[in-house]
Amino acid sequence: HVTSYLSRDNGSMSLMLTNKYPETRAETTVSVPGFEGKATLRQLRKDNASKGPEVGNINVKEGMRITLPAYSVTTIMLD
């Protein structure tokens, strides 16, 4: 079960994706009109929950595929 939440604040946008499957990764497509460009990705998983989310940079494009690890929360924040 995957849920998503989109936030827009003062021109910046963030997308949070939650994979509620306990043992299965989820393949999903990001398709939000106007949600494109350089972004910061933060991912909290079972294996890094005590240390905090892993942080990286990605380029978001309409219709891009993303893999969500089992029991994870992924946040994509456009720069």
All heavy atoms as a GROMACS GRO file, in nm:
protein
  606
    1HIS      N    1   0.085  -0.117   0.000
    1HIS     CA    2   0.000   0.000   0.000
    1HIS      C    3   0.090   0.124   0.000
    1HIS      O    4   0.168   0.143   0.091
    1HIS     CB    5  -0.090  -0.005   0.124
    1HIS     CG    6  -0.191   0.103   0.130
    1HIS    ND1    7  -0.322   0.083   0.096
    1HIS    CD2    8  -0.180   0.233   0.164
    1HIS    CE1    9  -0.387   0.197   0.112
    1HIS    NE2   10  -0.302   0.289   0.153
    2VAL      N   11   0.077   0.207  -0.101
    2VAL     CA   12   0.156   0.329  -0.114
    2VAL      C   13   0.063   0.449  -0.105
    2VAL      O   14  -0.042   0.452  -0.168
    2VAL     CB   15   0.233   0.332  -0.248
    2VAL    CG1   16   0.304   0.466  -0.267
    2VAL    CG2   17   0.332   0.217  -0.255
    3THR      N   18   0.103   0.548  -0.024
    3THR     CA   19   0.026   0.672  -0.015
    3THR      C   20   0.119   0.787  -0.053
    3THR      O   21   0.241   0.777  -0.040
    3THR     CB   22  -0.030   0.696   0.126
    3THR    OG1   23   0.077   0.694   0.221
    3THR    CG2   24  -0.132   0.590   0.164
    4SER      N   25   0.058   0.896  -0.099
    4SER     CA   26   0.137   1.014  -0.136
    4SER      C   27   0.068   1.140  -0.088
    4SER      O   28  -0.055   1.146  -0.076
    4SER     CB   29   0.157   1.018  -0.287
    4SER     OG   30   0.034   1.033  -0.354
    5TYR      N   31   0.152   1.239  -0.058
    5TYR     CA   32   0.104   1.369  -0.012
    5TYR      C   33   0.186   1.477  -0.080
    5TYR      O   34   0.309   1.470  -0.080
    5TYR     CB   35   0.121   1.382   0.140
    5TYR     CG   36   0.058   1.268   0.216
    5TYR    CD1   37   0.130   1.154   0.248
    5TYR    CD2   38  -0.076   1.274   0.254
    5TYR    CE1   39   0.072   1.048   0.316
    5TYR    CE2   40  -0.134   1.169   0.324
    5TYR     CZ   41  -0.060   1.057   0.354
    5TYR     OH   42  -0.116   0.953   0.422
    6LEU      N   43   0.121   1.576  -0.138
    6LEU     CA   44   0.188   1.686  -0.205
    6LEU      C   45   0.166   1.813  -0.126
    6LEU      O   46   0.054   1.842  -0.083
    6LEU     CB   47   0.133   1.704  -0.348
    6LEU     CG   48   0.197   1.814  -0.431
    6LEU    CD1   49   0.342   1.781  -0.463
    6LEU    CD2   50   0.117   1.833  -0.560
    7SER      N   51   0.273   1.890  -0.106
    7SER     CA   52   0.265   2.014  -0.031
    7SER      C   53   0.322   2.127  -0.116
    7SER      O   54   0.425   2.110  -0.181
    7SER     CB   55   0.346   2.000   0.098
    7SER     OG   56   0.362   2.125   0.160
    8ARG      N   57   0.255   2.240  -0.113
    8ARG     CA   58   0.304   2.359  -0.182
    8ARG      C   59   0.304   2.474  -0.081
    8ARG      O   60   0.202   2.503  -0.019
    8ARG     CB   61   0.213   2.393  -0.300
    8ARG     CG   62   0.263   2.509  -0.383
    8ARG     CD   63   0.165   2.544  -0.492
    8ARG     NE   64   0.132   2.430  -0.573
    8ARG     CZ   65   0.154   2.421  -0.704
    8ARG    NH1   66   0.209   2.520  -0.766
    8ARG    NH2   67   0.119   2.314  -0.770
    9ASP      N   68   0.421   2.537  -0.066
    9ASP     CA   69   0.434   2.646   0.031
    9ASP      C   70   0.524   2.754  -0.026
    9ASP      O   71   0.642   2.728  -0.052
    9ASP     CB   72   0.490   2.592   0.162
    9ASP     CG   73   0.496   2.699   0.271
    9ASP    OD1   74   0.410   2.788   0.272
    9ASP    OD2   75   0.588   2.692   0.352
   10ASN      N   76   0.470   2.872  -0.045
   10ASN     CA   77   0.547   2.986  -0.097
   10ASN      C   78   0.627   2.952  -0.222
   10ASN      O   79   0.744   2.985  -0.236
   10ASN     CB   80   0.641   3.042   0.010
   10ASN     CG   81   0.567   3.104   0.126
   10ASN    OD1   82   0.458   3.158   0.108
   10ASN    ND2   83   0.623   3.094   0.244
   11GLY      N   84   0.565   2.878  -0.314
   11GLY     CA   85   0.629   2.844  -0.440
   11GLY      C   86   0.712   2.717  -0.440
   11GLY      O   87   0.746   2.666  -0.545
   12SER      N   88   0.747   2.663  -0.324
   12SER     CA   89   0.822   2.538  -0.321
   12SER      C   90   0.725   2.421  -0.305
   12SER      O   91   0.619   2.435  -0.245
   12SER     CB   92   0.925   2.538  -0.209
   12SER     OG   93   0.863   2.544  -0.083
   13MET      N   94   0.763   2.306  -0.361
   13MET     CA   95   0.676   2.188  -0.355
   13MET      C   96   0.753   2.070  -0.299
   13MET      O   97   0.872   2.053  -0.326
   13MET     CB   98   0.621   2.153  -0.492
   13MET     CG   99   0.517   2.249  -0.541
   13MET     SD  100   0.414   2.184  -0.676
   13MET     CE  101   0.530   2.160  -0.805
   14SER      N  102   0.684   1.988  -0.222
   14SER     CA  103   0.739   1.865  -0.166
   14SER      C  104   0.639   1.752  -0.189
   14SER      O  105   0.518   1.773  -0.181
   14SER     CB  106   0.763   1.878  -0.016
   14SER     OG  107   0.856   1.977   0.011
   15LEU      N  108   0.692   1.634  -0.215
   15LEU     CA  109   0.610   1.515  -0.234
   15LEU      C  110   0.659   1.409  -0.136
   15LEU      O  111   0.778   1.379  -0.131
   15LEU     CB  112   0.622   1.463  -0.378
   15LEU     CG  113   0.546   1.337  -0.412
   15LEU    CD1  114   0.396   1.360  -0.404
   15LEU    CD2  115   0.584   1.289  -0.552
   16MET      N  116   0.567   1.356  -0.055
   16MET     CA  117   0.601   1.249   0.039
   16MET      C  118   0.533   1.121  -0.008
   16MET      O  119   0.412   1.119  -0.033
   16MET     CB  120   0.555   1.282   0.180
   16MET     CG  121   0.598   1.178   0.281
   16MET     SD  122   0.565   1.221   0.453
   16MET     CE  123   0.387   1.212   0.458
   17LEU      N  124   0.612   1.015  -0.020
   17LEU     CA  125   0.563   0.884  -0.063
   17LEU      C  126   0.589   0.785   0.050
   17LEU      O  127   0.702   0.774   0.098
   17LEU     CB  128   0.636   0.838  -0.189
   17LEU     CG  129   0.627   0.934  -0.307
   17LEU    CD1  130   0.733   0.901  -0.411
   17LEU    CD2  131   0.488   0.930  -0.368
   18THR      N  132   0.486   0.712   0.092
   18THR     CA  133   0.499   0.616   0.201
   18THR      C  134   0.466   0.476   0.148
   18THR      O  135   0.358   0.455   0.093
   18THR     CB  136   0.402   0.652   0.315
   18THR    OG1  137   0.427   0.786   0.355
   18THR    CG2  138   0.421   0.560   0.433
   19ASN      N  139   0.560   0.385   0.165
   19ASN     CA  140   0.536   0.245   0.130
   19ASN      C  141   0.505   0.170   0.258
   19ASN      O  142   0.592   0.150   0.342
   19ASN     CB  143   0.658   0.184   0.061
   19ASN     CG  144   0.636   0.039   0.023
   19ASN    OD1  145   0.530  -0.016   0.044
   19ASN    ND2  146   0.738  -0.022  -0.034
   20LYS      N  147   0.381   0.128   0.273
   20LYS     CA  148   0.337   0.060   0.394
   20LYS      C  149   0.351  -0.092   0.387
   20LYS      O  150   0.320  -0.161   0.484
   20LYS     CB  151   0.191   0.098   0.423
   20LYS     CG  152   0.175   0.246   0.451
   20LYS     CD  153   0.030   0.282   0.476
   20LYS     CE  154   0.014   0.431   0.497
   20LYS     NZ  155  -0.125   0.467   0.519
   21TYR      N  156   0.400  -0.144   0.274
   21TYR     CA  157   0.423  -0.288   0.263
   21TYR      C  158   0.539  -0.326   0.355
   21TYR      O  159   0.647  -0.268   0.346
   21TYR     CB  160   0.458  -0.328   0.121
   21TYR     CG  161   0.344  -0.320   0.022
   21TYR    CD1  162   0.345  -0.224  -0.078
   21TYR    CD2  163   0.237  -0.409   0.029
   21TYR    CE1  164   0.241  -0.216  -0.169
   21TYR    CE2  165   0.133  -0.402  -0.062
   21TYR     CZ  166   0.135  -0.305  -0.161
   21TYR     OH  167   0.034  -0.297  -0.251
   22PRO      N  168   0.522  -0.424   0.445
   22PRO     CA  169   0.627  -0.457   0.541
   22PRO      C  170   0.748  -0.528   0.480
   22PRO      O  171   0.858  -0.516   0.532
   22PRO     CB  172   0.557  -0.548   0.642
   22PRO     CG  173   0.438  -0.600   0.573
   22PRO     CD  174   0.398  -0.498   0.470
   23GLU      N  175   0.731  -0.600   0.370
   23GLU     CA  176   0.842  -0.679   0.315
   23GLU      C  177   0.864  -0.656   0.166
   23GLU      O  178   0.954  -0.716   0.109
   23GLU     CB  179   0.816  -0.829   0.338
   23GLU     CG  180   0.802  -0.868   0.484
   23GLU     CD  181   0.930  -0.844   0.564
   23GLU    OE1  182   1.041  -0.856   0.509
   23GLU    OE2  183   0.918  -0.812   0.684
   24THR      N  184   0.784  -0.571   0.101
   24THR     CA  185   0.790  -0.560  -0.044
   24THR      C  186   0.818  -0.417  -0.087
   24THR      O  187   0.753  -0.324  -0.041
   24THR     CB  188   0.655  -0.603  -0.106
   24THR    OG1  189   0.622  -0.733  -0.056
   24THR    CG2  190   0.661  -0.605  -0.256
   25ARG      N  191   0.916  -0.401  -0.176
   25ARG     CA  192   0.940  -0.268  -0.231
   25ARG      C  193   0.829  -0.236  -0.330
   25ARG      O  194   0.763  -0.327  -0.383
   25ARG     CB  195   1.078  -0.259  -0.295
   25ARG     CG  196   1.092  -0.343  -0.417
   25ARG     CD  197   1.230  -0.328  -0.474
   25ARG     NE  198   1.235  -0.404  -0.598
   25ARG     CZ  199   1.340  -0.456  -0.650
   25ARG    NH1  200   1.456  -0.442  -0.589
   25ARG    NH2  201   1.335  -0.523  -0.762
   26ALA      N  202   0.810  -0.110  -0.356
   26ALA     CA  203   0.702  -0.067  -0.447
   26ALA      C  204   0.761   0.017  -0.559
   26ALA      O  205   0.840   0.109  -0.535
   26ALA     CB  206   0.598   0.013  -0.371
   27GLU      N  207   0.723  -0.015  -0.681
   27GLU     CA  208   0.761   0.065  -0.798
   27GLU      C  209   0.646   0.161  -0.823
   27GLU      O  210   0.530   0.119  -0.831
   27GLU     CB  211   0.780  -0.025  -0.921
   27GLU     CG  212   0.887  -0.129  -0.906
   27GLU     CD  213   1.027  -0.072  -0.918
   27GLU    OE1  214   1.044   0.034  -0.982
   27GLU    OE2  215   1.119  -0.132  -0.861
   28THR      N  216   0.676   0.290  -0.834
   28THR     CA  217   0.570   0.387  -0.857
   28THR      C  218   0.618   0.492  -0.957
   28THR      O  219   0.737   0.505  -0.983
   28THR     CB  220   0.524   0.452  -0.725
   28THR    OG1  221   0.408   0.528  -0.747
   28THR    CG2  222   0.632   0.538  -0.664
   29THR      N  223   0.524   0.564  -1.013
   29THR     CA  224   0.553   0.669  -1.111
   29THR      C  225   0.516   0.804  -1.052
   29THR      O  226   0.409   0.819  -0.994
   29THR     CB  227   0.472   0.645  -1.240
   29THR    OG1  228   0.504   0.516  -1.292
   29THR    CG2  229   0.503   0.750  -1.345
   30VAL      N  230   0.606   0.901  -1.067
   30VAL     CA  231   0.580   1.036  -1.020
   30VAL      C  232   0.527   1.117  -1.138
   30VAL      O  233   0.597   1.138  -1.236
   30VAL     CB  234   0.708   1.102  -0.963
   30VAL    CG1  235   0.682   1.247  -0.926
   30VAL    CG2  236   0.758   1.024  -0.843
   31SER      N  237   0.401   1.159  -1.130
   31SER     CA  238   0.338   1.237  -1.235
   31SER      C  239   0.254   1.348  -1.172
   31SER      O  240   0.135   1.333  -1.150
   31SER     CB  241   0.249   1.150  -1.324
   31SER     OG  242   0.327   1.063  -1.402
   32VAL      N  243   0.320   1.458  -1.141
   32VAL     CA  244   0.253   1.575  -1.084
   32VAL      C  245   0.282   1.692  -1.178
   32VAL      O  246   0.398   1.729  -1.195
   32VAL     CB  247   0.305   1.607  -0.942
   32VAL    CG1  248   0.236   1.730  -0.887
   32VAL    CG2  249   0.288   1.488  -0.849
   33PRO      N  250   0.180   1.748  -1.241
   33PRO     CA  251   0.204   1.861  -1.332
   33PRO      C  252   0.281   1.974  -1.262
   33PRO      O  253   0.246   2.014  -1.150
   33PRO     CB  254   0.063   1.907  -1.370
   33PRO     CG  255  -0.022   1.785  -1.352
   33PRO     CD  256   0.039   1.712  -1.235
   34GLY      N  257   0.387   2.020  -1.324
   34GLY     CA  258   0.467   2.128  -1.268
   34GLY      C  259   0.570   2.084  -1.166
   34GLY      O  260   0.645   2.165  -1.114
   35PHE      N  261   0.574   1.955  -1.134
   35PHE     CA  262   0.668   1.902  -1.035
   35PHE      C  263   0.787   1.843  -1.110
   35PHE      O  264   0.796   1.722  -1.133
   35PHE     CB  265   0.599   1.797  -0.948
   35PHE     CG  266   0.676   1.758  -0.824
   35PHE    CD1  267   0.679   1.842  -0.714
   35PHE    CD2  268   0.745   1.639  -0.816
   35PHE    CE1  269   0.750   1.808  -0.598
   35PHE    CE2  270   0.815   1.602  -0.702
   35PHE     CZ  271   0.817   1.688  -0.593
   36GLU      N  272   0.879   1.930  -1.153
   36GLU     CA  273   0.997   1.889  -1.227
   36GLU      C  274   1.115   1.976  -1.186
   36GLU      O  275   1.097   2.091  -1.146
   36GLU     CB  276   0.976   1.904  -1.377
   36GLU     CG  277   0.880   1.806  -1.437
   36GLU     CD  278   0.877   1.811  -1.589
   36GLU    OE1  279   0.933   1.905  -1.648
   36GLU    OE2  280   0.820   1.720  -1.647
   37GLY      N  281   1.235   1.921  -1.197
   37GLY     CA  282   1.356   1.996  -1.170
   37GLY      C  283   1.445   1.927  -1.069
   37GLY      O  284   1.422   1.812  -1.030
   38LYS      N  285   1.548   1.998  -1.026
   38LYS     CA  286   1.642   1.945  -0.928
   38LYS      C  287   1.572   1.937  -0.793
   38LYS      O  288   1.496   2.026  -0.756
   38LYS     CB  289   1.764   2.033  -0.919
   38LYS     CG  290   1.847   2.029  -1.045
   38LYS     CD  291   1.971   2.111  -1.032
   38LYS     CE  292   2.045   2.102  -1.164
   38LYS     NZ  293   2.181   2.148  -1.154
   39ALA      N  294   1.600   1.828  -0.722
   39ALA     CA  295   1.531   1.806  -0.595
   39ALA      C  296   1.622   1.736  -0.495
   39ALA      O  297   1.722   1.674  -0.532
   39ALA     CB  298   1.406   1.721  -0.618
   40THR      N  299   1.586   1.747  -0.369
   40THR     CA  300   1.652   1.675  -0.261
   40THR      C  301   1.562   1.559  -0.222
   40THR      O  302   1.442   1.577  -0.202
   40THR     CB  303   1.674   1.767  -0.139
   40THR    OG1  304   1.752   1.879  -0.180
   40THR    CG2  305   1.743   1.694  -0.027
   41LEU      N  306   1.620   1.440  -0.214
   41LEU     CA  307   1.545   1.320  -0.177
   41LEU      C  308   1.591   1.277  -0.038
   41LEU      O  309   1.711   1.265  -0.013
   41LEU     CB  310   1.571   1.209  -0.279
   41LEU     CG  311   1.495   1.080  -0.254
   41LEU    CD1  312   1.438   1.027  -0.383
   41LEU    CD2  313   1.583   0.976  -0.189
   42ARG      N  314   1.495   1.257   0.051
   42ARG     CA  315   1.523   1.205   0.185
   42ARG      C  316   1.446   1.075   0.198
   42ARG      O  317   1.326   1.072   0.172
   42ARG     CB  318   1.480   1.305   0.291
   42ARG     CG  319   1.569   1.424   0.303
   42ARG     CD  320   1.525   1.516   0.416
   42ARG     NE  321   1.623   1.617   0.444
   42ARG     CZ  322   1.637   1.730   0.375
   42ARG    NH1  323   1.558   1.754   0.273
   42ARG    NH2  324   1.730   1.817   0.407
   43GLN      N  325   1.516   0.970   0.242
   43GLN     CA  326   1.450   0.841   0.251
   43GLN      C  327   1.477   0.777   0.387
   43GLN      O  328   1.592   0.753   0.424
   43GLN     CB  329   1.500   0.751   0.139
   43GLN     CG  330   1.412   0.632   0.115
   43GLN     CD  331   1.448   0.565  -0.014
   43GLN    OE1  332   1.554   0.505  -0.023
   43GLN    NE2  333   1.361   0.574  -0.113
   44LEU      N  334   1.369   0.751   0.459
   44LEU     CA  335   1.376   0.685   0.588
   44LEU      C  336   1.327   0.541   0.569
   44LEU      O  337   1.216   0.518   0.520
   44LEU     CB  338   1.288   0.758   0.690
   44LEU     CG  339   1.298   0.714   0.835
   44LEU    CD1  340   1.439   0.737   0.889
   44LEU    CD2  341   1.197   0.790   0.920
   45ARG      N  342   1.415   0.446   0.605
   45ARG     CA  343   1.386   0.304   0.587
   45ARG      C  344   1.404   0.231   0.719
   45ARG      O  345   1.456   0.287   0.814
   45ARG     CB  346   1.482   0.245   0.483
   45ARG     CG  347   1.483   0.316   0.350
   45ARG     CD  348   1.588   0.254   0.256
   45ARG     NE  349   1.720   0.248   0.314
   45ARG     CZ  350   1.813   0.343   0.302
   45ARG    NH1  351   1.787   0.453   0.233
   45ARG    NH2  352   1.932   0.328   0.358
   46LYS      N  353   1.368   0.103   0.720
   46LYS     CA  354   1.387   0.022   0.840
   46LYS      C  355   1.534   0.018   0.882
   46LYS      O  356   1.566   0.026   0.999
   46LYS     CB  357   1.339  -0.122   0.817
   46LYS     CG  358   1.189  -0.137   0.808
   46LYS     CD  359   1.147  -0.282   0.808
   46LYS     CE  360   1.178  -0.349   0.676
   46LYS     NZ  361   1.126  -0.486   0.668
   47ASP      N  362   1.624   0.009   0.784
   47ASP     CA  363   1.767  -0.006   0.816
   47ASP      C  364   1.835   0.124   0.858
   47ASP      O  365   1.946   0.121   0.911
   47ASP     CB  366   1.842  -0.069   0.699
   47ASP     CG  367   1.848   0.022   0.577
   47ASP    OD1  368   1.752   0.097   0.552
   47ASP    OD2  369   1.950   0.016   0.506
   48ASN      N  370   1.773   0.240   0.838
   48ASN     CA  371   1.837   0.365   0.881
   48ASN      C  372   1.748   0.445   0.977
   48ASN      O  373   1.775   0.561   1.004
   48ASN     CB  374   1.879   0.450   0.761
   48ASN     CG  375   1.762   0.510   0.685
   48ASN    OD1  376   1.646   0.490   0.718
   48ASN    ND2  377   1.793   0.584   0.580
   49ALA      N  378   1.644   0.383   1.030
   49ALA     CA  379   1.548   0.454   1.116
   49ALA      C  380   1.614   0.514   1.240
   49ALA      O  381   1.579   0.623   1.283
   49ALA     CB  382   1.435   0.361   1.156
   50SER      N  383   1.712   0.447   1.297
   50SER     CA  384   1.774   0.499   1.419
   50SER      C  385   1.874   0.611   1.388
   50SER      O  386   1.901   0.695   1.474
   50SER     CB  387   1.843   0.387   1.495
   50SER     OG  388   1.949   0.334   1.420
   51LYS      N  389   1.928   0.615   1.267
   51LYS     CA  390   2.027   0.717   1.229
   51LYS      C  391   1.963   0.840   1.165
   51LYS      O  392   2.022   0.946   1.163
   51LYS     CB  393   2.128   0.658   1.130
   51LYS     CG  394   2.212   0.546   1.185
   51LYS     CD  395   2.307   0.494   1.081
   51LYS     CE  396   2.230   0.404   0.988
   51LYS     NZ  397   2.308   0.338   0.887
   52GLY      N  398   1.847   0.822   1.107
   52GLY     CA  399   1.782   0.932   1.035
   52GLY      C  400   1.785   0.905   0.885
   52GLY      O  401   1.851   0.812   0.839
   53PRO      N  402   1.712   0.986   0.809
   53PRO     CA  403   1.697   0.959   0.666
   53PRO      C  404   1.826   0.976   0.587
   53PRO      O  405   1.912   1.057   0.621
   53PRO     CB  406   1.593   1.061   0.621
   53PRO     CG  407   1.601   1.170   0.721
   53PRO     CD  408   1.641   1.106   0.850
   54GLU      N  409   1.838   0.895   0.483
   54GLU     CA  410   1.946   0.911   0.386
   54GLU      C  411   1.908   1.028   0.296
   54GLU      O  412   1.793   1.040   0.255
   54GLU     CB  413   1.958   0.782   0.304
   54GLU     CG  414   2.069   0.783   0.202
   54GLU     CD  415   2.078   0.650   0.131
   54GLU    OE1  416   2.082   0.545   0.199
   54GLU    OE2  417   2.078   0.652   0.007
   55VAL      N  418   2.004   1.113   0.262
   55VAL     CA  419   1.977   1.232   0.182
   55VAL      C  420   2.058   1.227   0.054
   55VAL      O  421   2.176   1.191   0.055
   55VAL     CB  422   2.012   1.361   0.262
   55VAL    CG1  423   1.986   1.485   0.179
   55VAL    CG2  424   1.935   1.366   0.393
   56GLY      N  425   1.993   1.263  -0.058
   56GLY     CA  426   2.061   1.267  -0.187
   56GLY      C  427   1.994   1.366  -0.279
   56GLY      O  428   1.892   1.426  -0.245
   57ASN      N  429   2.051   1.383  -0.397
   57ASN     CA  430   1.996   1.474  -0.497
   57ASN      C  431   1.948   1.395  -0.618
   57ASN      O  432   2.011   1.296  -0.656
   57ASN     CB  433   2.102   1.575  -0.541
   57ASN     CG  434   2.147   1.663  -0.427
   57ASN    OD1  435   2.065   1.720  -0.357
   57ASN    ND2  436   2.277   1.672  -0.406
   58ILE      N  437   1.837   1.438  -0.676
   58ILE     CA  438   1.784   1.374  -0.796
   58ILE      C  439   1.729   1.482  -0.889
   58ILE      O  440   1.709   1.596  -0.849
   58ILE     CB  441   1.672   1.272  -0.765
   58ILE    CG1  442   1.552   1.341  -0.697
   58ILE    CG2  443   1.723   1.158  -0.680
   58ILE    CD1  444   1.430   1.252  -0.689
   59ASN      N  445   1.708   1.444  -1.014
   59ASN     CA  446   1.638   1.528  -1.110
   59ASN      C  447   1.501   1.466  -1.134
   59ASN      O  448   1.490   1.352  -1.176
   59ASN     CB  449   1.715   1.537  -1.243
   59ASN     CG  450   1.839   1.621  -1.230
   59ASN    OD1  451   1.834   1.730  -1.174
   59ASN    ND2  452   1.950   1.571  -1.279
   60VAL      N  453   1.397   1.541  -1.105
   60VAL     CA  454   1.260   1.492  -1.117
   60VAL      C  455   1.207   1.529  -1.255
   60VAL      O  456   1.219   1.643  -1.299
   60VAL     CB  457   1.169   1.554  -1.008
   60VAL    CG1  458   1.026   1.506  -1.024
   60VAL    CG2  459   1.222   1.520  -0.870
   61LYS      N  460   1.149   1.430  -1.323
   61LYS     CA  461   1.087   1.451  -1.454
   61LYS      C  462   0.948   1.391  -1.453
   61LYS      O  463   0.923   1.291  -1.384
   61LYS     CB  464   1.170   1.385  -1.563
   61LYS     CG  465   1.307   1.447  -1.576
   61LYS     CD  466   1.386   1.387  -1.686
   61LYS     CE  467   1.518   1.459  -1.683
   61LYS     NZ  468   1.615   1.430  -1.768
   62GLU      N  469   0.858   1.449  -1.527
   62GLU     CA  470   0.721   1.398  -1.539
   62GLU      C  471   0.724   1.252  -1.582
   62GLU      O  472   0.792   1.215  -1.677
   62GLU     CB  473   0.644   1.481  -1.642
   62GLU     CG  474   0.501   1.439  -1.660
   62GLU     CD  475   0.409   1.485  -1.548
   62GLU    OE1  476   0.442   1.581  -1.478
   62GLU    OE2  477   0.304   1.422  -1.533
   63GLY      N  478   0.656   1.166  -1.509
   63GLY     CA  479   0.646   1.026  -1.543
   63GLY      C  480   0.765   0.941  -1.502
   63GLY      O  481   0.776   0.827  -1.544
   64MET      N  482   0.853   0.995  -1.416
   64MET     CA  483   0.969   0.916  -1.374
   64MET      C  484   0.927   0.803  -1.280
   64MET      O  485   0.832   0.816  -1.206
   64MET     CB  486   1.076   1.004  -1.310
   64MET     CG  487   1.043   1.054  -1.171
   64MET     SD  488   1.175   1.152  -1.098
   64MET     CE  489   1.272   1.026  -1.020
   65ARG      N  490   1.001   0.693  -1.288
   65ARG     CA  491   0.977   0.578  -1.201
   65ARG      C  492   1.069   0.588  -1.080
   65ARG      O  493   1.182   0.631  -1.092
   65ARG     CB  494   1.005   0.448  -1.276
   65ARG     CG  495   0.926   0.428  -1.403
   65ARG     CD  496   0.791   0.371  -1.388
   65ARG     NE  497   0.793   0.240  -1.325
   65ARG     CZ  498   0.690   0.189  -1.262
   65ARG    NH1  499   0.577   0.254  -1.255
   65ARG    NH2  500   0.697   0.070  -1.207
   66ILE      N  501   1.016   0.547  -0.965
   66ILE     CA  502   1.095   0.546  -0.842
   66ILE      C  503   1.063   0.419  -0.765
   66ILE      O  504   0.949   0.373  -0.765
   66ILE     CB  505   1.070   0.674  -0.758
   66ILE    CG1  506   1.167   0.682  -0.641
   66ILE    CG2  507   0.927   0.684  -0.715
   66ILE    CD1  508   1.167   0.815  -0.570
   67THR      N  509   1.165   0.362  -0.703
   67THR     CA  510   1.147   0.242  -0.621
   67THR      C  511   1.146   0.283  -0.475
   67THR      O  512   1.236   0.353  -0.428
   67THR     CB  513   1.262   0.142  -0.646
   67THR    OG1  514   1.263   0.107  -0.784
   67THR    CG2  515   1.243   0.018  -0.562
   68LEU      N  516   1.043   0.240  -0.405
   68LEU     CA  517   1.028   0.270  -0.262
   68LEU      C  518   1.057   0.143  -0.184
   68LEU      O  519   0.989   0.042  -0.201
   68LEU     CB  520   0.886   0.318  -0.232
   68LEU     CG  521   0.836   0.436  -0.315
   68LEU    CD1  522   0.688   0.462  -0.287
   68LEU    CD2  523   0.919   0.559  -0.288
   69PRO      N  524   1.159   0.144  -0.097
   69PRO     CA  525   1.187   0.026  -0.016
   69PRO      C  526   1.068  -0.010   0.074
   69PRO      O  527   0.983   0.075   0.102
   69PRO     CB  528   1.307   0.069   0.068
   69PRO     CG  529   1.369   0.182  -0.006
   69PRO     CD  530   1.255   0.252  -0.073
   70ALA      N  531   1.064  -0.133   0.120
   70ALA     CA  532   0.959  -0.176   0.212
   70ALA      C  533   0.961  -0.088   0.337
   70ALA      O  534   1.068  -0.047   0.383
   70ALA     CB  535   0.981  -0.322   0.251
   71TYR      N  536   0.844  -0.061   0.391
   71TYR     CA  537   0.828   0.022   0.512
   71TYR      C  538   0.916   0.146   0.509
   71TYR      O  539   1.003   0.166   0.593
   71TYR     CB  540   0.861  -0.060   0.637
   71TYR     CG  541   0.742  -0.120   0.708
   71TYR    CD1  542   0.613  -0.102   0.661
   71TYR    CD2  543   0.759  -0.196   0.822
   71TYR    CE1  544   0.504  -0.158   0.726
   71TYR    CE2  545   0.650  -0.252   0.889
   71TYR     CZ  546   0.524  -0.232   0.839
   71TYR     OH  547   0.418  -0.288   0.905
   72SER      N  548   0.894   0.230   0.411
   72SER     CA  549   0.977   0.349   0.396
   72SER      C  550   0.893   0.475   0.377
   72SER      O  551   0.778   0.468   0.335
   72SER     CB  552   1.072   0.334   0.277
   72SER     OG  553   0.999   0.329   0.156
   73VAL      N  554   0.957   0.588   0.407
   73VAL     CA  555   0.900   0.719   0.380
   73VAL      C  556   1.002   0.794   0.296
   73VAL      O  557   1.118   0.809   0.338
   73VAL     CB  558   0.870   0.798   0.509
   73VAL    CG1  559   0.818   0.937   0.476
   73VAL    CG2  560   0.771   0.724   0.596
   74THR      N  561   0.962   0.837   0.177
   74THR     CA  562   1.049   0.910   0.086
   74THR      C  563   0.991   1.049   0.064
   74THR      O  564   0.874   1.061   0.031
   74THR     CB  565   1.060   0.835  -0.049
   74THR    OG1  566   1.110   0.704  -0.025
   74THR    CG2  567   1.151   0.909  -0.145
   75THR      N  568   1.074   1.150   0.084
   75THR     CA  569   1.031   1.288   0.061
   75THR      C  570   1.117   1.348  -0.049
   75THR      O  571   1.240   1.338  -0.044
   75THR     CB  572   1.046   1.373   0.189
   75THR    OG1  573   0.972   1.311   0.294
   75THR    CG2  574   0.992   1.513   0.167
   76ILE      N  575   1.051   1.406  -0.149
   76ILE     CA  576   1.120   1.473  -0.259
   76ILE      C  577   1.084   1.621  -0.250
   76ILE      O  578   0.967   1.657  -0.259
   76ILE     CB  579   1.075   1.415  -0.395
   76ILE    CG1  580   1.101   1.265  -0.401
   76ILE    CG2  581   1.146   1.488  -0.509
   76ILE    CD1  582   1.039   1.196  -0.520
   77MET      N  583   1.187   1.705  -0.232
   77MET     CA  584   1.165   1.848  -0.219
   77MET      C  585   1.234   1.919  -0.334
   77MET      O  586   1.357   1.911  -0.348
   77MET     CB  587   1.218   1.898  -0.086
   77MET     CG  588   1.143   1.839   0.032
   77MET     SD  589   1.201   1.894   0.193
   77MET     CE  590   1.364   1.822   0.196
   78LEU      N  591   1.154   1.987  -0.417
   78LEU     CA  592   1.214   2.061  -0.529
   78LEU      C  593   1.299   2.174  -0.476
   78LEU      O  594   1.261   2.244  -0.382
   78LEU     CB  595   1.104   2.118  -0.619
   78LEU     CG  596   1.028   2.018  -0.704
   78LEU    CD1  597   0.926   2.088  -0.791
   78LEU    CD2  598   1.120   1.933  -0.792
   79ASP      N  599   1.416   2.193  -0.536
   79ASP     CA  600   1.508   2.300  -0.496
   79ASP      C  601   1.464   2.433  -0.553
   79ASP      O  602   1.400   2.443  -0.651
   79ASP     CB  603   1.651   2.268  -0.541
   79ASP     CG  604   1.706   2.144  -0.469
   79ASP    OD1  605   1.656   2.110  -0.361
   79ASP    OD2  606   1.800   2.085  -0.523
   0.00000   0.00000   0.00000
